[in-house]
Amino acid sequence: MNLTELFRFETDLLEIPAGKSVFKKGDPGDKMYVLMKGDAVVMVGHVIVERVQPGALLGELALIDNSPRTAAVLAVTDCSFLPIDVRRFRFLVEQTPNFALHVMKVMADRLRKMDTRLLEAQEV
């Protein structure tokens, strides 16, 4: 699913300049974000765990389970993000089943990547 295409007409974007955080570890998970423009990184501590480009979904886990952020997102270049709050998330899940499947796929892919990293670290 191409999220930049799905949300192409959105105008209420959060502009984050290069070098600034979208959110930090421990922040409330009251929104998730779609990266609409630019490049960003997901960091756990000082470790970059993922580099993301337009269309990436960020912060979905904290939004879904209403928990504090476990990672930080930092803009590498000037970025535009579409914030999605709980109410809109639920609406999207109800009205666009493919959106819900996409969110689950993103979460599953990230979990598999972290599993791989843990296994590689054990082999060293």
VENHU-V987110 format. One record per pair of residues at least 24 apart in sequence whose C-alpha atoms are under 7 Angstrom apart, sorted by the first residue. I is the first residue (numbers start at 1). J is the second residue. If there is no record, write none. Layout:
i: [I & I]
j: [J & J]
This chain:
i: [1 & 2 & 3 & 4 & 4 & 4 & 12 & 13 & 13 & 13 & 13 & 14 & 14 & 14 & 14 & 15 & 15 & 15 & 16 & 16 & 16 & 16 & 17 & 17 & 17 & 17 & 18 & 18 & 18 & 18 & 19 & 19 & 19 & 20 & 20 & 21 & 21 & 21 & 22 & 22 & 23 & 23 & 24 & 24 & 24 & 24 & 25 & 25 & 25 & 25 & 26 & 26 & 26 & 27 & 27 & 28 & 28 & 28 & 29 & 29 & 29 & 29 & 29 & 29 & 30 & 30 & 30 & 31 & 31 & 31 & 31 & 31 & 31 & 32 & 32 & 32 & 32 & 32 & 32 & 32 & 33 & 33 & 33 & 33 & 33 & 33 & 33 & 34 & 34 & 34 & 34 & 35 & 35 & 35 & 36 & 36 & 36 & 37 & 37 & 38 & 38 & 38 & 38 & 39 & 39 & 39 & 39 & 40 & 40 & 40 & 40 & 40 & 41 & 41 & 41 & 41 & 42 & 42 & 42 & 42 & 43 & 43 & 43 & 44 & 44]
j: [102 & 55 & 55 & 36 & 54 & 55 & 82 & 80 & 81 & 82 & 83 & 80 & 81 & 82 & 83 & 79 & 80 & 81 & 75 & 78 & 79 & 80 & 75 & 77 & 78 & 79 & 75 & 76 & 77 & 78 & 74 & 75 & 76 & 74 & 75 & 73 & 74 & 75 & 73 & 74 & 72 & 73 & 69 & 71 & 72 & 73 & 69 & 70 & 71 & 72 & 68 & 69 & 70 & 68 & 69 & 67 & 68 & 69 & 62 & 63 & 66 & 67 & 68 & 69 & 63 & 85 & 86 & 59 & 63 & 83 & 84 & 85 & 86 & 58 & 59 & 60 & 63 & 83 & 84 & 85 & 57 & 58 & 59 & 81 & 82 & 83 & 84 & 58 & 81 & 82 & 83 & 80 & 81 & 82 & 80 & 81 & 82 & 79 & 80 & 77 & 78 & 79 & 80 & 75 & 76 & 77 & 79 & 73 & 74 & 75 & 76 & 77 & 73 & 74 & 75 & 76 & 71 & 72 & 73 & 74 & 71 & 72 & 73 & 71 & 72]
